[in-house]
Amino acid sequence: MSKARLLVRVGGNWYVGAQVFTNATAVILTTFQSASELKTVTYNPTAANWLTLNFDGSYDAATSTTVNSTKGSLAIGSAPGSDLSGDINRLRIVF
């Protein structure tokens, strides 16, 4: 089974969607088009729908020499103290 979450950056802060999307089968890059399942989400900026994403910002894929770099640690935090406000300036999906 594959799991994915929506990530958004609002202002300078990253947030992870509290909703976890699941796929019945494991999806790998070579079978992504045929094995993935369509999921939809309606953006709702209410704080309860999001968790903070703590990222130290030091990871750079262009200069990293190892796949499992110790730089750029990520951690999912708690719900933000207030609803998200402002434009989404980045959007990602994380598996």
Backbone as a chain_set.jsonl record, in Angstrom:
{"seq": "MSKARLLVRVGGNWYVGAQVFTNATAVILTTFQSASELKTVTYNPTAANWLTLNFDGSYDAATSTTVNSTKGSLAIGSAPGSDLSGDINRLRIVF", "coords": {"N": [[0.849, -1.174, 0.0], [0.532, 2.213, -0.781], [1.174, 5.438, 0.577], [0.315, 8.876, 0.756], [0.761, 12.414, 1.185], [-0.384, 15.781, 1.089], [1.582, 18.649, 0.577], [2.004, 22.045, 1.316], [3.274, 25.325, 0.789], [2.898, 28.228, 2.449], [3.363, 31.559, 2.44], [6.408, 31.734, 4.035], [6.334, 29.298, 5.262], [6.054, 25.74, 5.593], [3.495, 23.276, 5.299], [1.881, 20.209, 6.145], [-0.666, 18.175, 4.928], [-3.218, 16.972, 7.068], [-4.752, 14.87, 6.288], [-4.297, 11.609, 5.103], [-3.606, 10.065, 2.123], [-4.321, 6.97, 0.656], [-3.281, 4.215, -1.355], [-4.353, 1.292, -2.912], [-2.46, -0.541, -3.867], [1.101, -0.9, -3.893], [2.905, 1.759, -5.287], [5.247, 2.308, -7.692], [7.741, 4.152, -9.462], [7.979, 3.206, -12.137], [5.503, 2.047, -12.602], [3.7, 3.987, -12.112], [1.721, 5.437, -13.653], [-0.188, 3.463, -14.376], [-0.811, 2.168, -11.965], [-1.482, 3.998, -10.007], [-4.029, 5.712, -8.1], [-6.697, 7.956, -8.633], [-7.083, 10.757, -6.611], [-8.769, 13.291, -4.776], [-8.723, 16.549, -3.329], [-10.092, 19.178, -1.502], [-8.972, 22.341, -0.987], [-8.663, 23.547, 2.222], [-8.133, 25.973, 4.491], [-8.288, 25.761, 7.254], [-6.821, 25.399, 10.423], [-6.904, 22.88, 11.719], [-6.768, 21.054, 9.664], [-4.169, 20.787, 8.933], [-0.649, 20.168, 9.523], [2.355, 21.355, 10.928], [5.397, 21.547, 9.071], [8.574, 20.919, 9.819], [11.613, 21.968, 8.746], [15.012, 22.17, 8.193], [16.215, 23.325, 6.033], [18.716, 22.854, 4.887], [19.272, 20.87, 3.035], [20.279, 20.123, -0.252], [19.526, 18.931, -3.242], [20.997, 19.116, -5.571], [23.64, 19.24, -4.806], [24.069, 17.21, -3.012], [25.752, 14.245, -2.084], [24.96, 11.761, -1.319], [22.193, 9.477, -1.082], [20.859, 9.111, 1.334], [21.185, 11.489, 2.94], [22.261, 13.265, 5.824], [21.682, 15.834, 6.095], [19.239, 18.436, 6.094], [16.997, 17.679, 7.723], [13.667, 16.535, 8.251], [10.608, 17.025, 9.955], [7.407, 16.263, 11.132], [5.218, 18.403, 12.68], [2.97, 19.805, 15.084], [-0.503, 20.889, 14.807], [-0.937, 24.061, 13.208], [-1.014, 27.237, 14.964], [-2.982, 28.938, 14.083], [-5.406, 29.426, 11.43], [-4.366, 28.764, 8.045], [-3.107, 31.397, 6.08], [-2.991, 33.45, 3.291], [-1.333, 33.34, 0.069], [-0.781, 30.228, -1.608], [2.406, 29.292, -2.314], [3.979, 27.206, -3.067], [3.552, 23.767, -3.906], [3.336, 20.375, -3.204], [3.423, 16.779, -3.387], [3.879, 14.166, -1.194], [5.26, 10.979, -0.807]], "CA": [[0.0, 0.0, 0.0], [1.249, 3.482, -0.824], [0.553, 6.541, 1.305], [0.785, 10.181, 0.303], [0.206, 13.597, 1.835], [-0.235, 17.039, 0.374], [2.395, 19.672, 1.23], [1.868, 23.388, 0.752], [4.03, 26.387, 1.441], [2.146, 29.477, 2.514], [4.385, 32.476, 2.933], [7.666, 31.01, 4.148], [6.146, 28.11, 6.102], [5.547, 24.522, 4.971], [2.47, 22.554, 6.05], [1.537, 18.878, 5.657], [-2.072, 17.884, 5.126], [-3.499, 15.961, 8.079], [-5.358, 13.741, 5.585], [-3.358, 10.703, 4.439], [-4.21, 9.37, 0.991], [-3.761, 5.635, 0.493], [-3.464, 3.539, -2.626], [-4.487, -0.132, -2.597], [-1.234, -1.264, -4.191], [2.317, -0.09, -3.857], [3.144, 2.437, -6.554], [6.634, 2.655, -7.952], [7.837, 5.073, -10.59], [7.76, 2.558, -13.441], [4.083, 1.683, -12.76], [2.899, 5.072, -11.55], [0.563, 5.787, -14.47], [-1.207, 2.419, -14.378], [-1.145, 1.675, -10.627], [-1.937, 5.048, -9.087], [-5.463, 5.961, -8.015], [-7.024, 9.374, -8.584], [-7.576, 11.276, -5.333], [-9.015, 14.729, -4.828], [-8.794, 17.244, -2.052], [-10.494, 20.579, -1.584], [-8.129, 23.11, -0.069], [-9.352, 24.16, 3.353], [-7.036, 26.523, 5.288], [-8.512, 25.604, 8.69], [-5.619, 24.864, 11.076], [-7.083, 21.463, 12.057], [-6.5, 20.242, 8.478], [-2.746, 20.875, 8.607], [0.4, 20.01, 10.529], [3.539, 22.097, 10.505], [6.527, 20.754, 8.6], [9.806, 21.543, 10.273], [12.679, 21.662, 7.798], [16.096, 23.103, 8.474], [16.568, 24.002, 4.799], [20.101, 22.692, 4.461], [19.437, 19.848, 2.001], [20.283, 20.597, -1.628], [19.656, 17.741, -4.082], [22.006, 19.356, -6.608], [24.994, 19.085, -4.278], [24.153, 16.065, -2.11], [26.484, 13.119, -2.658], [24.366, 10.498, -0.88], [20.729, 9.441, -1.063], [20.426, 9.237, 2.726], [21.934, 12.591, 3.521], [21.826, 13.676, 7.153], [21.306, 17.242, 6.019], [17.862, 18.721, 5.719], [16.055, 16.839, 8.449], [12.253, 16.898, 8.208], [9.803, 16.506, 11.056], [6.029, 16.751, 11.151], [4.9, 18.962, 13.989], [1.567, 19.859, 15.489], [-1.341, 21.795, 14.015], [-0.543, 25.461, 13.398], [-1.795, 27.961, 15.962], [-4.096, 29.643, 13.447], [-5.685, 28.985, 10.067], [-3.417, 29.21, 7.042], [-3.548, 32.656, 5.501], [-2.105, 33.92, 2.241], [-1.259, 32.548, -1.154], [0.069, 29.039, -1.668], [3.464, 29.579, -3.281], [4.568, 25.917, -3.457], [2.646, 22.643, -3.707], [4.017, 19.107, -3.43], [2.825, 15.56, -2.854], [4.956, 13.357, -0.634], [4.933, 9.576, -0.581]], "C": [[0.895, 1.238, 0.0], [0.46, 4.534, -0.057], [1.143, 7.842, 0.798], [0.099, 11.277, 1.096], [0.478, 14.803, 0.958], [0.619, 17.985, 1.214], [2.142, 20.994, 0.536], [2.808, 24.323, 1.5], [3.207, 27.654, 1.316], [3.072, 30.481, 3.172], [5.701, 31.73, 2.951], [7.553, 29.727, 4.936], [5.557, 26.952, 5.306], [4.556, 23.845, 5.904], [2.174, 21.234, 5.353], [0.056, 18.661, 5.923], [-2.261, 16.794, 6.173], [-4.108, 14.708, 7.442], [-4.278, 12.927, 4.885], [-4.127, 9.988, 3.336], [-3.545, 8.007, 0.859], [-4.114, 5.09, -0.877], [-3.446, 2.048, -2.32], [-3.218, -0.935, -2.867], [-0.046, -0.319, -4.089], [2.548, 0.507, -5.239], [4.622, 2.784, -6.646], [6.672, 3.472, -9.237], [7.505, 4.415, -11.925], [6.307, 2.157, -13.669], [3.152, 2.792, -12.302], [1.629, 5.342, -12.345], [-0.531, 4.731, -14.399], [-1.659, 2.011, -12.981], [-1.676, 2.746, -9.678], [-3.46, 5.223, -9.174], [-5.703, 7.46, -7.899], [-7.607, 9.73, -7.218], [-7.816, 12.767, -5.497], [-9.051, 15.288, -3.418], [-9.222, 18.678, -2.339], [-9.685, 21.334, -0.539], [-8.992, 23.788, 0.984], [-8.262, 24.662, 4.3], [-7.217, 26.404, 6.801], [-7.334, 24.872, 9.328], [-5.723, 23.372, 11.377], [-6.789, 20.532, 10.881], [-5.024, 20.129, 8.146], [-1.866, 20.588, 9.808], [1.601, 20.797, 10.029], [4.609, 21.118, 10.027], [7.781, 21.511, 8.978], [10.952, 21.042, 9.397], [13.793, 22.659, 8.005], [16.639, 23.775, 7.216], [17.957, 23.756, 4.273], [20.284, 21.659, 3.354], [19.349, 20.474, 0.612], [20.552, 19.397, -2.527], [20.74, 17.898, -5.138], [23.422, 19.105, -6.105], [25.155, 17.891, -3.342], [24.864, 14.904, -2.797], [25.916, 11.768, -2.233], [22.847, 10.611, -0.88], [20.219, 9.692, 0.353], [21.237, 10.301, 3.446], [21.392, 12.923, 4.903], [21.432, 15.139, 7.177], [19.829, 17.369, 5.683], [16.852, 17.871, 6.43], [14.644, 17.421, 8.393], [11.553, 16.298, 9.412], [8.408, 17.11, 10.971], [5.713, 17.188, 12.569], [3.416, 18.9, 14.291], [0.795, 20.797, 14.568], [-0.869, 23.228, 14.244], [-1.483, 26.158, 14.379], [-2.973, 28.729, 15.395], [-4.278, 29.1, 12.034], [-4.618, 29.507, 9.115], [-3.972, 30.452, 6.368], [-2.529, 33.119, 4.471], [-2.127, 32.99, 1.054], [-0.399, 31.312, -0.955], [1.135, 29.339, -2.715], [4.281, 28.345, -3.653], [3.545, 24.826, -3.12], [3.396, 21.373, -4.057], [3.137, 17.967, -2.911], [3.988, 14.691, -2.394], [4.459, 11.949, -0.387], [5.703, 9.059, 0.597]], "O": [[1.9, 1.287, 0.71], [-0.771, 4.518, -0.046], [2.323, 7.908, 0.452], [-1.003, 11.093, 1.613], [1.441, 14.838, 0.192], [0.408, 18.11, 2.42], [2.073, 21.056, -0.691], [3.094, 24.134, 2.682], [2.867, 28.09, 0.216], [3.512, 30.293, 4.306], [6.071, 31.136, 1.938], [8.571, 29.114, 5.255], [4.682, 27.143, 4.461], [4.732, 23.832, 7.122], [2.211, 21.147, 4.126], [-0.426, 18.934, 7.022], [-1.538, 15.797, 6.164], [-3.994, 13.613, 7.992], [-3.445, 13.476, 4.163], [-5.169, 9.38, 3.584], [-2.321, 7.908, 0.944], [-5.123, 5.466, -1.475], [-2.607, 1.589, -1.545], [-2.937, -1.906, -2.164], [-0.185, 0.9, -4.187], [2.398, -0.182, -6.248], [5.17, 3.468, -5.782], [5.712, 3.466, -10.008], [6.818, 5.011, -12.755], [5.907, 1.946, -14.813], [1.955, 2.57, -12.123], [0.556, 5.463, -11.754], [-1.709, 5.086, -14.365], [-2.789, 1.548, -12.821], [-2.263, 2.418, -8.647], [-4.08, 4.918, -10.193], [-5.003, 8.153, -7.16], [-8.525, 9.065, -6.736], [-7.131, 13.427, -6.278], [-9.366, 14.59, -2.454], [-8.767, 19.3, -3.299], [-9.713, 21.001, 0.646], [-9.934, 24.512, 0.663], [-7.529, 23.849, 4.863], [-6.38, 26.897, 7.558], [-6.9, 23.837, 8.823], [-4.719, 22.664, 11.297], [-6.58, 19.336, 11.085], [-4.655, 19.452, 7.186], [-2.281, 20.743, 10.957], [1.828, 20.886, 8.822], [4.705, 19.996, 10.525], [8.013, 22.623, 8.503], [11.218, 19.842, 9.323], [13.555, 23.867, 7.994], [17.444, 24.702, 7.315], [18.357, 24.388, 3.295], [21.37, 21.58, 2.78], [18.446, 21.265, 0.338], [21.676, 18.897, -2.574], [21.34, 16.909, -5.556], [24.311, 18.789, -6.896], [26.272, 17.591, -2.92], [24.602, 14.617, -3.965], [26.35, 10.733, -2.738], [22.289, 11.694, -0.703], [19.24, 10.415, 0.538], [21.896, 10.023, 4.448], [20.183, 12.865, 5.124], [20.904, 15.627, 8.176], [19.251, 16.485, 5.051], [15.92, 17.375, 5.796], [14.453, 18.634, 8.476], [11.873, 15.188, 9.837], [8.249, 18.313, 10.763], [5.913, 16.443, 13.528], [2.704, 18.028, 13.793], [1.364, 21.417, 13.67], [-0.448, 23.574, 15.348], [-2.612, 25.715, 14.592], [-3.869, 29.13, 16.138], [-3.411, 28.401, 11.51], [-4.034, 30.566, 9.348], [-5.174, 30.544, 6.114], [-1.333, 33.171, 4.757], [-2.841, 31.987, 1.034], [0.591, 31.343, -0.224], [0.813, 29.609, -3.872], [5.189, 28.437, -4.479], [2.776, 24.953, -2.168], [4.031, 21.303, -5.11], [2.232, 18.176, -2.103], [4.963, 14.506, -3.123], [3.38, 11.743, 0.168], [5.57, 7.889, 0.956]]}, "num_chains": 1, "name": "protein.A"}
